[in-house]
């Protein structure tokens, strides 16, 4: 995608993003919040399109992924109407070093994931749906999209790599 295409998509969606962000910020906790507060993968996942194991670290199987992130990714998937294949979710420090990930990567605290995006049309569909669901940090790479809800790093942010 060219910077102009990215700008065009982003400019039209920021106002929609603000409306969705207000929706997510006003939501009340789930009634069974205390039970869902653990990372016990035996709990039934409440997402329509994803399972917690899709976001697990491939070397140690830890699944410390942010539920807010998966809620937003699940909503994005419903908006996009195309399958999302998660290629990276939570990463332990050892795995992050092994794949030469950034030392301050949002994957380390479970607030980021990567979604396979093999073509330009799929990339634009995924990016638009991420903005619409309130994802504040999006990276566009050759074969994947990075989606990130970290508040420790600058946001809103859109980049290419």
Helices and strands as residue ranges (DSSP letters): H 3-25, H 33-36, G 52-55, H 67-80, E 86-88, H 93-98, G 106-109, E 112-116, H 120-132, E 137-140, E 144-148, E 157-160
